[in-house]
Amino acid sequence: MEKEDLSHYEALKVLIIDDQPMVHDVLKSTLYDLGVRHIKSAENAYYGLRLCEENKFHVIICAFNVKSDKDGFHLLEELKFKGHVNKRTILIFLSAETDESLVNSIVELQPDDFWVKPLLPAQVKKRIEHVLDVKRKLYNVNEAIDNRDFSKAIYFVERHLLNQDLARYHMQMRRIRGEALLALTEYTEAERYYRELLEQHKMSWAYLGFVKSLLKQNKIDEILDLLTQLTDKVDTRFATYDLLAQYYIEQQDYERAYTEIKKAAALAPRNIERNKKLWDLARLTHDHEGQFRATQAMAKNAKNSIHDSPVLMLNVIRSGIDLACTLTGEASARVLKQSERYIQELENNYDDISQFKEQIVVIRARIHSAREEKDRAERLVDAHVSLRPNTSVEDNLDKVKAFHELGRREEALSLLESVRKQISGDSLTSQVVGRYIEQETGERMEIHFTPKQLNAMAVEFFKRDKKDSALKSLEQALQLTPKNVRVSLSILKVLVAIHKSEGLDEDQRELAASTVANLDSSQLDEKQQGAFADFKAELMPKQSLS
């Protein structure tokens, strides 16, 4: 794209993607009146994408609710991914909706403008003239950013800031300068820059840049009050949660990172990478229900996007089985039935599902194991599952679980070692997944059963008055499922029995105190609250009275 094209309406190439003919009519007539002659129209995402593959457009105007297999968000994401859109392209998003989650998702794609329907010709004319003017004036800056030459971008910005003829664009340039400093990891300089900027301009983006520069320097204590203010404001809370999640991951405080990423994902649920991070952190913190919800969100929001793949549904099924292995009775059976329905959908909906033959066999074997149908699981694994690792970490992890659930710990640990070697790089994702693999390795070496199996063993031990063995099984189950209220209550039940028969030793008293503290901060239903109150009264009578 040449800068000169942006100065001549007759040279502009414009693409309009919207499923409403009236929108096309308003935009075409308004653009034609301005002198634009090269206008292409598409009423669905598929045709819009094809036109972008055949033409290079200066302006792309895209609606959110495009009638087709992709919505506007997924289409713009794909256009960016494939290089049809860059910082020099004018990108305008149309929508009749203005709810917070949609706006947050759109903001992440960084369009040049966001127009709310219905469109008025006078407003369209005014807005298109403005965005064209901005693109012309900032062309060399945007070109440098497209080339990831952030030092050059700062050089151009500083020159433009000296030109008072460009004063109306100075605020945008100041924002670009701050973002470029952060991209160059010049965090001390970025902090100084944003401090000076905020003395005169109380802009939301400046506060967010300032926060990022301090978090990157581990100066969170200096901005605790500011963080509270930013999470209370609609226009900054989403980005603040995201920054905090990244910060806590870097600090290896995964519980707090998980808390923040859940808030960010709730406010902008369509970002696949964020949902992937949510899933990884749920695994790392043993939140099996959270894992299941995160994989479901990934599969749902990736539907018909560039991210869509049978692998996403495989991960939903796998996390469902993981969840079922922490449950008992009807709750476990219900999740396993749902997993089988997902397998059926997968086999019916994807033509290339034969590529995932071994993965589905492993899943079926795990379902049999979860139902205590070990013989059937053994036959499937022996006949169809190779010990040889493949290129997918998730496929190999599921094999590890299948072998472990069958009591074949040597095979499981051997595969885990192969998985550990697959994790490379120093990205945040690699860091989180690598930590998860370390955790899995340690737990599978130490604990030889699933939470469901451990719970069943504890019940049998307790019936036979082997209270210490029951307690050990439950402690291992809690290690694997630390958020499981039912396991925590079972631990208190056994501790009460030990307390009444022989008294608690020091370790058991500490376990009672930590379990009570954990349940005090957990959500309990009415029946669980009653049981908890009774156990607490027995074990900690003074605390229960206070």
C-alpha positions as CSV (number, residue, x, y, z in Angstrom):
1,M,0.0,0.0,0.0
2,E,1.4,3.4,-1.0
3,K,0.9,6.6,1.1
4,E,-0.2,8.5,-2.0
5,D,-3.3,6.2,-2.4
6,L,-4.7,7.5,0.9
7,S,-4.7,11.1,-0.5
8,H,-6.9,10.3,-3.5
9,Y,-10.4,8.9,-3.1
10,E,-10.4,7.6,-6.7
11,A,-7.3,5.4,-5.9
12,L,-8.9,3.9,-2.8
13,K,-9.9,0.3,-2.8
14,V,-12.7,-0.4,-0.3
15,L,-14.3,-3.7,0.9
16,I,-17.6,-3.8,2.7
17,I,-18.6,-7.0,4.5
18,D,-22.1,-6.9,5.9
19,D,-25.2,-9.1,5.6
20,Q,-27.7,-6.1,5.3
21,P,-28.3,-4.7,1.8
22,M,-29.3,-1.3,3.4
23,V,-25.8,-0.9,5.0
24,H,-24.2,-1.6,1.6
25,D,-26.4,1.1,0.0
26,V,-25.6,3.7,2.6
27,L,-21.9,3.1,2.5
28,K,-21.6,2.8,-1.3
29,S,-23.6,6.0,-2.0
30,T,-21.7,8.0,0.7
31,L,-18.3,6.7,-0.5
32,Y,-19.2,7.3,-4.2
33,D,-20.2,10.9,-3.3
34,L,-16.7,11.3,-1.9
35,G,-15.1,10.1,-5.1
36,V,-14.4,6.5,-4.2
37,R,-14.8,4.3,-7.3
38,H,-13.3,0.9,-6.3
39,I,-15.8,-0.7,-4.0
40,K,-16.3,-4.4,-3.5
41,S,-19.2,-5.9,-1.5
42,A,-19.6,-9.2,0.3
43,E,-22.6,-10.4,2.2
44,N,-20.8,-13.2,3.9
45,A,-17.4,-13.9,5.5
46,Y,-16.4,-16.6,3.0
47,Y,-16.7,-14.2,0.0
48,G,-15.1,-11.4,1.9
49,L,-12.1,-13.5,2.6
50,R,-11.8,-14.6,-1.0
51,L,-11.9,-11.0,-2.2
52,C,-9.0,-10.2,0.2
53,E,-7.0,-13.0,-1.3
54,E,-7.5,-11.5,-4.8
55,N,-7.2,-7.8,-3.9
56,K,-5.2,-5.5,-1.6
57,F,-7.7,-3.1,0.1
58,H,-6.9,0.2,1.7
59,V,-10.2,0.2,3.7
60,I,-12.1,-2.8,5.1
61,I,-15.5,-2.1,6.7
62,C,-16.8,-5.3,8.4
63,A,-19.9,-6.0,10.4
64,F,-19.9,-8.2,13.5
65,N,-23.1,-10.2,12.6
66,V,-22.2,-11.4,9.1
67,K,-24.6,-14.1,7.9
68,S,-22.2,-17.0,7.2
69,D,-20.2,-19.6,9.0
70,K,-17.9,-16.9,10.5
71,D,-18.9,-13.8,12.4
72,G,-17.1,-10.5,11.9
73,F,-14.7,-11.0,14.8
74,H,-13.4,-14.3,13.5
75,L,-13.1,-12.9,10.0
76,L,-11.0,-9.9,11.1
77,E,-8.9,-12.2,13.2
78,E,-8.2,-14.3,10.2
79,L,-7.6,-11.3,7.9
80,K,-4.9,-10.2,10.4
81,F,-3.4,-13.6,10.7
82,K,-3.1,-14.0,7.0
83,G,-1.6,-10.6,6.5
84,H,-4.5,-9.1,4.6
85,V,-4.7,-6.4,7.2
86,N,-1.8,-4.4,8.8
87,K,-1.3,-1.1,10.7
88,R,-1.5,0.8,7.4
89,T,-4.9,-0.7,6.5
90,I,-8.0,1.2,7.6
91,L,-10.1,-1.2,9.6
92,I,-13.6,-0.3,10.6
93,F,-15.9,-2.5,12.6
94,L,-19.7,-2.2,12.4
95,S,-22.2,-3.5,15.0
96,A,-25.7,-2.8,16.3
97,E,-24.5,-4.4,19.6
98,T,-22.4,-2.5,22.2
99,D,-22.3,-5.0,25.1
100,E,-19.0,-5.0,27.1
101,S,-17.7,-8.4,26.1
102,L,-18.1,-7.6,22.4
103,V,-16.5,-4.2,22.7
104,N,-13.6,-5.7,24.7
105,S,-13.1,-8.4,22.0
106,I,-13.2,-5.8,19.2
107,V,-10.7,-3.5,21.0
108,E,-8.2,-6.4,21.1
109,L,-8.2,-6.5,17.3
110,Q,-7.4,-2.7,17.3
111,P,-9.7,-1.4,14.6
112,D,-9.3,2.2,13.5
113,D,-12.9,2.9,14.2
114,F,-16.1,1.3,15.6
115,W,-19.4,2.4,14.0
116,V,-22.7,1.7,15.7
117,K,-25.6,1.0,13.4
118,P,-27.8,2.4,12.0
119,L,-25.4,4.4,9.9
120,L,-26.1,8.0,8.8
121,P,-24.4,9.3,5.6
122,A,-23.2,12.6,7.2
123,Q,-21.6,10.7,10.1
124,V,-20.0,8.1,7.7
125,K,-18.5,10.9,5.6
126,K,-17.1,12.7,8.7
127,R,-15.7,9.5,10.2
128,I,-14.1,8.2,7.0
129,E,-12.5,11.5,6.3
130,H,-11.0,11.5,9.8
131,V,-9.6,8.0,9.8
132,L,-8.1,8.6,6.3
133,D,-6.4,11.8,7.6
134,V,-5.0,10.0,10.6
135,K,-3.6,7.2,8.4
136,R,-2.0,9.6,6.0
137,K,-0.3,11.6,8.8
138,L,0.9,8.5,10.6
139,Y,1.8,6.4,7.6
140,N,5.6,6.3,8.2
141,V,5.0,5.5,11.9
142,N,2.6,2.6,11.1
143,E,5.0,1.3,8.4
144,A,7.7,1.1,11.0
145,I,5.4,-0.8,13.4
146,D,4.4,-3.2,10.6
147,N,8.1,-3.9,10.1
148,R,8.5,-4.2,14.0
149,D,11.1,-1.4,13.9
150,F,9.9,0.3,17.1
151,S,12.9,2.5,17.5
152,K,12.2,3.9,14.0
153,A,8.6,4.4,15.0
154,I,9.7,6.4,18.1
155,Y,12.0,8.5,15.9
156,F,9.1,9.5,13.5
157,V,6.7,10.1,16.5
158,E,9.2,12.5,18.1
159,R,9.6,14.4,14.8
160,H,5.9,14.7,14.4
161,L,5.4,15.9,18.0
162,L,7.6,18.9,17.1
163,N,5.3,19.8,14.3
164,Q,2.4,22.0,15.6
165,D,0.5,21.5,12.3
166,L,0.0,17.9,13.5
167,A,-1.2,18.9,17.0
168,R,-4.6,17.2,16.5
169,Y,-2.7,13.9,16.2
170,H,-0.3,14.4,19.0
171,M,-2.2,12.3,21.5
172,Q,-2.3,9.3,19.2
173,M,1.4,9.7,18.6
174,R,2.1,9.9,22.4
175,R,0.2,6.6,22.8
176,I,2.2,5.0,20.0
177,R,5.5,6.2,21.6
178,G,4.6,4.6,24.9
179,E,3.6,1.3,23.3
180,A,6.8,1.2,21.3
181,L,8.9,1.7,24.5
182,L,7.1,-1.2,26.1
183,A,7.6,-3.3,22.9
184,L,11.3,-2.5,23.2
185,T,11.2,-3.6,26.9
186,E,12.5,-0.2,27.9
187,Y,10.4,-0.4,31.1
188,T,12.3,2.2,33.2
189,E,12.1,4.7,30.4
190,A,8.4,3.8,29.8
191,E,7.6,4.4,33.5
192,R,9.2,7.9,33.3
193,Y,7.4,8.7,30.1
194,Y,4.0,7.7,31.4
195,R,4.5,9.5,34.8
196,E,5.2,12.7,32.9
197,L,2.3,12.1,30.5
198,L,-0.2,11.5,33.3
199,E,0.6,14.8,35.0
200,Q,-1.2,16.5,32.1
201,H,-3.3,13.8,30.4
202,K,-5.4,11.4,32.5
203,M,-6.1,9.0,29.7
204,S,-7.1,5.3,30.3
205,W,-4.5,4.0,27.9
206,A,-1.8,6.0,29.7
207,Y,-2.7,4.5,33.1
208,L,-2.6,1.0,31.6
209,G,0.8,1.7,30.0
210,F,2.1,3.0,33.3
211,V,0.8,0.0,35.2
212,K,2.4,-2.4,32.7
213,S,5.8,-0.6,32.9
214,L,5.7,-0.9,36.8
215,L,4.5,-4.5,36.8
216,K,7.4,-5.5,34.4
217,Q,9.8,-4.0,37.0
218,N,8.0,-5.9,39.9
219,K,6.8,-2.6,41.5
220,I,3.3,-3.7,42.2
221,D,3.3,-2.4,45.7
222,E,3.6,1.2,44.3
223,I,0.3,0.9,42.4
224,L,-2.0,-1.1,44.6
225,D,-4.5,1.7,45.0
226,L,-4.3,2.5,41.3
227,L,-5.0,-1.1,40.4
228,T,-8.2,-1.0,42.5
229,Q,-9.3,2.1,40.7
230,L,-8.7,0.7,37.3
231,T,-10.5,-2.6,38.0
232,D,-13.5,-0.5,39.1
233,K,-13.7,1.3,35.7
234,V,-15.5,-0.3,32.8
235,D,-13.0,1.0,30.2
236,T,-9.9,-0.3,32.0
237,R,-10.9,-3.3,34.1
238,F,-10.5,-5.9,31.4
239,A,-7.0,-4.8,30.4
240,T,-6.0,-4.5,34.0
241,Y,-7.1,-8.1,34.8
242,D,-5.1,-9.2,31.8
243,L,-1.9,-7.4,32.9
244,L,-2.3,-8.8,36.5
245,A,-2.6,-12.3,35.2
246,Q,0.6,-11.9,33.1
247,Y,2.4,-10.4,36.1
248,Y,1.4,-13.3,38.5
249,I,2.4,-15.9,35.9
250,E,5.8,-14.3,35.7
251,Q,6.0,-14.4,39.5
252,Q,4.9,-18.1,39.4
253,D,2.0,-17.2,41.6
254,Y,-0.4,-19.4,39.6
255,E,-3.4,-19.3,42.0
256,R,-3.6,-15.5,41.7
257,A,-2.8,-15.6,38.0
258,Y,-5.8,-18.0,37.6
259,T,-8.1,-15.7,39.6
260,E,-7.2,-12.7,37.3
261,I,-7.3,-14.6,34.0
262,K,-10.8,-15.8,34.9
263,K,-12.0,-12.3,35.3
264,A,-10.4,-11.2,32.0
265,A,-11.8,-14.2,30.1
266,A,-15.3,-13.4,31.4
267,L,-15.0,-9.9,30.0
268,A,-13.6,-10.9,26.6
269,P,-14.5,-14.5,26.1
270,R,-13.6,-14.9,22.4
271,N,-9.8,-14.7,22.6
272,I,-8.5,-18.3,22.1
273,E,-5.0,-17.7,23.5
274,R,-6.5,-16.3,26.7
275,N,-8.8,-19.3,27.0
276,K,-5.8,-21.5,26.5
277,K,-3.9,-19.8,29.3
278,L,-7.1,-20.1,31.4
279,W,-7.1,-23.9,30.7
280,D,-3.4,-24.3,31.6
281,L,-3.8,-22.4,34.8
282,A,-6.9,-24.4,35.7
283,R,-4.8,-27.6,35.3
284,L,-1.9,-26.2,37.3
285,T,-4.2,-25.3,40.2
286,H,-6.2,-28.6,40.0
287,D,-9.5,-27.0,39.1
288,H,-11.0,-29.8,37.1
289,E,-14.4,-28.0,36.6
290,G,-12.5,-25.0,35.5
291,Q,-10.5,-27.1,33.0
292,F,-13.7,-28.5,31.6
293,R,-15.3,-25.0,31.2
294,A,-12.2,-23.5,29.7
295,T,-11.9,-26.2,27.0
296,Q,-15.6,-25.9,26.3
297,A,-15.2,-22.1,25.9
298,M,-12.3,-22.7,23.5
299,A,-14.2,-25.1,21.3
300,K,-17.3,-22.8,21.3
301,N,-15.5,-19.6,20.5
302,A,-13.3,-21.1,17.9
303,K,-16.2,-22.6,15.9
304,N,-15.7,-21.8,12.2
305,S,-12.7,-19.6,13.0
306,I,-9.1,-20.0,11.9
307,H,-8.5,-21.8,15.2
308,D,-11.3,-24.4,14.7
309,S,-10.0,-28.0,14.8
310,P,-11.1,-31.5,16.1
311,V,-8.2,-31.1,18.6
312,L,-10.3,-28.6,20.5
313,M,-13.1,-31.0,21.0
314,L,-10.6,-33.8,21.9
315,N,-9.4,-31.5,24.7
316,V,-13.0,-31.0,25.9
317,I,-13.5,-34.7,26.1
318,R,-10.2,-35.3,27.9
319,S,-10.9,-32.6,30.5
320,G,-14.4,-34.1,31.0
321,I,-12.8,-37.5,31.8
322,D,-10.3,-35.8,34.1
323,L,-13.3,-34.2,35.9
324,A,-15.3,-37.5,36.0
325,C,-12.2,-39.1,37.7
326,T,-12.7,-36.6,40.6
327,L,-16.4,-37.3,41.0
328,T,-18.4,-40.3,42.2
329,G,-21.7,-41.9,41.5
330,E,-24.2,-40.2,39.2
331,A,-22.2,-37.0,38.8
332,S,-19.3,-39.0,37.4
333,A,-21.6,-41.1,35.2
334,R,-23.2,-38.0,33.8
335,V,-19.9,-36.4,32.7
336,L,-18.8,-39.7,31.1
337,K,-22.0,-39.9,29.1
338,Q,-21.5,-36.4,27.9
339,S,-18.0,-37.2,26.8
340,E,-19.3,-40.1,24.8
341,R,-21.8,-37.8,23.1
342,Y,-18.9,-35.5,22.2
343,I,-17.0,-38.4,20.7
344,Q,-20.1,-39.2,18.5
345,E,-20.4,-35.6,17.4
346,L,-16.7,-35.5,16.6
347,E,-16.9,-38.7,14.5
348,N,-20.0,-37.4,12.7
349,N,-18.9,-33.8,12.0
350,Y,-15.3,-34.1,10.8
351,D,-14.3,-35.8,7.6
352,D,-10.7,-36.3,8.5
353,I,-11.4,-37.8,11.9
354,S,-9.5,-40.9,10.9
355,Q,-6.3,-38.9,11.5
356,F,-7.2,-39.1,15.2
357,K,-7.8,-42.8,15.5
358,E,-5.3,-43.5,18.3
359,Q,-6.4,-40.4,20.3
360,I,-10.0,-41.6,20.3
361,V,-8.9,-45.1,21.3
362,V,-7.0,-43.6,24.2
363,I,-10.1,-41.6,25.2
364,R,-12.3,-44.6,25.1
365,A,-9.9,-46.6,27.2
366,R,-9.9,-43.8,29.8
367,I,-13.7,-43.9,29.9
368,H,-13.6,-47.6,30.5
369,S,-11.1,-47.1,33.3
370,A,-13.2,-44.4,34.9
371,R,-16.1,-46.9,34.9
372,E,-13.9,-49.5,36.5
373,E,-14.0,-51.6,33.3
374,K,-10.3,-52.3,33.4
375,D,-10.3,-55.4,31.2
376,R,-11.9,-53.5,28.3
377,A,-9.5,-50.6,28.7
378,E,-6.5,-53.0,28.8
379,R,-7.6,-54.7,25.6
380,L,-7.9,-51.3,23.8
381,V,-4.6,-50.0,25.0
382,D,-2.7,-53.3,24.2
383,A,-4.2,-53.5,20.7
384,H,-4.1,-49.9,19.5
385,V,-1.9,-47.6,21.7
386,S,1.8,-47.1,21.0
387,L,4.3,-46.2,23.7
388,R,6.0,-44.1,21.1
389,P,5.4,-40.4,21.8
390,N,4.0,-38.3,18.9
391,T,4.5,-34.6,18.2
392,S,1.5,-33.4,20.3
393,V,2.0,-32.8,24.0
394,E,-1.7,-33.2,24.7
395,D,-1.9,-36.5,22.9
396,N,1.1,-37.8,24.9
397,L,-0.3,-36.5,28.2
398,D,-3.6,-38.4,27.6
399,K,-1.6,-41.6,26.9
400,V,0.2,-41.0,30.2
401,K,-3.2,-40.8,32.0
402,A,-4.5,-43.9,30.3
403,F,-1.4,-45.9,31.4
404,H,-1.5,-44.5,34.9
405,E,-5.2,-45.2,35.4
406,L,-4.4,-48.8,34.4
407,G,-1.7,-49.0,37.0
408,R,1.1,-49.2,34.4
409,R,3.2,-46.6,36.0
410,E,6.5,-47.4,34.3
411,E,5.0,-46.7,30.9
412,A,3.3,-43.6,32.2
413,L,6.5,-42.1,33.7
414,S,8.5,-43.0,30.6
415,L,6.1,-41.1,28.4
416,L,6.0,-38.2,30.8
417,E,9.8,-37.9,30.5
418,S,9.3,-37.6,26.7
419,V,6.6,-34.9,27.2
420,R,9.0,-32.9,29.4
421,K,11.6,-32.9,26.7
422,Q,8.9,-31.5,24.2
423,I,8.4,-28.3,26.3
424,S,10.8,-25.7,25.0
425,G,11.1,-22.0,24.8
426,D,10.9,-19.3,27.4
427,S,7.4,-18.0,26.6
428,L,4.8,-17.7,29.4
429,T,2.8,-20.5,27.9
430,S,5.9,-22.8,27.9
431,Q,6.6,-21.8,31.5
432,V,3.1,-22.7,32.6
433,V,2.9,-25.9,30.7
434,G,6.4,-26.9,31.8
435,R,5.4,-26.3,35.4
436,Y,2.3,-28.4,34.9
437,I,4.4,-31.3,33.4
438,E,6.7,-31.1,36.5
439,Q,3.7,-31.3,38.7
440,E,2.2,-34.2,36.8
441,T,5.5,-36.1,37.0
442,G,5.9,-35.6,40.7
443,E,2.3,-36.6,41.5
444,R,2.2,-39.7,39.3
445,M,5.4,-40.9,40.9
446,E,4.0,-40.4,44.4
447,I,0.3,-41.1,43.9
448,H,-0.7,-44.3,42.0
449,F,-4.5,-43.8,41.8
450,T,-7.1,-41.3,40.6
451,P,-9.0,-39.1,43.1
452,K,-12.1,-41.3,42.5
453,Q,-10.2,-44.5,43.2
454,L,-8.6,-42.9,46.3
455,N,-12.0,-41.8,47.6
456,A,-13.4,-45.4,47.1
457,M,-10.4,-46.8,48.9
458,A,-10.9,-44.4,51.8
459,V,-14.5,-45.5,52.2
460,E,-13.4,-49.2,52.4
461,F,-10.6,-48.4,54.9
462,F,-13.0,-46.4,57.1
463,K,-15.6,-49.2,57.1
464,R,-12.8,-51.6,58.3
465,D,-11.8,-49.1,61.0
466,K,-8.5,-48.4,59.3
467,K,-8.7,-44.7,59.9
468,D,-5.1,-43.8,59.3
469,S,-5.1,-45.6,55.9
470,A,-8.4,-43.8,55.1
471,L,-6.9,-40.5,56.0
472,K,-3.8,-41.1,53.9
473,S,-5.9,-41.9,50.8
474,L,-8.0,-38.8,51.3
475,E,-4.9,-36.6,51.7
476,Q,-3.6,-37.9,48.4
477,A,-7.0,-37.3,46.8
478,L,-7.0,-33.7,48.2
479,Q,-3.5,-33.2,46.8
480,L,-4.9,-34.0,43.3
481,T,-8.2,-32.0,43.9
482,P,-7.5,-29.3,46.4
483,K,-10.7,-27.5,45.7
484,N,-12.9,-30.6,46.2
485,V,-15.2,-29.8,49.1
486,R,-16.4,-33.4,49.4
487,V,-12.9,-34.7,50.0
488,S,-12.2,-32.0,52.6
489,L,-15.4,-32.9,54.5
490,S,-14.4,-36.6,54.3
491,I,-11.0,-35.7,55.9
492,L,-12.7,-33.9,58.7
493,K,-15.1,-36.9,59.2
494,V,-12.1,-39.2,59.6
495,L,-10.3,-36.8,61.9
496,V,-13.4,-36.6,64.1
497,A,-13.4,-40.4,64.4
498,I,-9.7,-40.4,65.3
499,H,-10.2,-37.6,67.8
500,K,-13.0,-39.5,69.5
501,S,-11.1,-42.8,69.7
502,E,-7.5,-42.0,70.4
503,G,-7.0,-38.2,70.0
504,L,-5.2,-36.3,67.3
505,D,-1.4,-36.0,67.0
506,E,0.3,-32.8,66.0
507,D,0.3,-33.4,62.3
508,Q,-3.4,-34.4,62.4
509,R,-4.3,-31.2,64.3
510,E,-2.4,-29.1,61.7
511,L,-4.4,-31.0,59.0
512,A,-7.6,-30.3,60.8
513,A,-6.8,-26.6,61.0
514,S,-5.8,-26.2,57.4
515,T,-8.8,-28.2,56.2
516,V,-11.2,-26.0,58.3
517,A,-9.5,-22.8,56.9
518,N,-9.9,-24.1,53.4
519,L,-13.6,-24.9,53.9
520,D,-14.2,-21.6,55.6
521,S,-13.3,-19.9,52.3
522,S,-15.2,-22.4,50.1
523,Q,-18.8,-22.3,48.8
524,L,-20.8,-25.0,50.5
525,D,-24.4,-26.0,50.0
526,E,-26.8,-26.2,52.9
527,K,-26.1,-29.9,53.6
528,Q,-22.4,-29.4,53.4
529,Q,-22.6,-26.4,55.7
530,G,-24.4,-28.5,58.3
531,A,-21.8,-31.3,58.2
532,F,-19.0,-28.7,58.3
533,A,-20.4,-27.0,61.4
534,D,-20.7,-30.3,63.2
535,F,-17.1,-31.4,62.4
536,K,-15.8,-28.0,63.3
537,A,-17.6,-28.0,66.7
538,E,-16.0,-31.4,67.5
539,L,-12.4,-30.5,66.3
540,M,-12.3,-26.8,67.2
541,P,-14.9,-26.1,69.8
542,K,-13.5,-22.6,70.7
543,Q,-13.3,-21.5,67.1
544,S,-16.8,-22.7,66.3
545,L,-18.2,-20.7,69.2
546,S,-16.5,-17.5,68.3
